[in-house]
Amino acid sequence: TNCPTVAFRTQLTHDVASPSADFHFVFDDIKLNIGNGYNNHHGTVVAPVSGIFFLSYRFTITPGTSSSLIRLVMKMNGEIVSHAMSAYESHRITASYTNINHLNAGDDVWLEVLENNDSFAIIGNIATLGPYSVFEGFLIAC
């Protein structure tokens, strides 16, 4: 077949304090970008070819208050395709999601905040045991 290798792995190197609804994440530390699908200026993955893609994200979130809620989503061409959330926790928590989607060449995928009713922060600085917040994926088949 004539199916190229496409894979990306990015992470945040800074904290994002109190992101509001519609905040669009730009992961600034690119560890892998085979096929140049990830655009670090816009924080989007643009599918270089049509195919089945595995996509994953993980966010580490600061503690909240008793009524707090943050909802994070993955959007494809403006439509929500996955959703992760965190409610009150007394300690840092990780919200993550993985999915498999068919993308057409040129489709855009990005991560954003759907709701944040408290002063949650997304932790991005690099931890000694690995990155706190990551966006990654790869082409399975085309």
ABEGO torsion letter per residue (X at the ends): XBBBBBBBBBBBABBBBGBBBGBBBBBABBABBBGGABBAAAGBBBBABBEBBBBBBBBBBBBBBAABBBBBBBBBGGBBABBBBBBBBABBBBBBBBBBBBBBBGBBBBBBBABBABABBBBABBBAAEBABBBBBBBABX
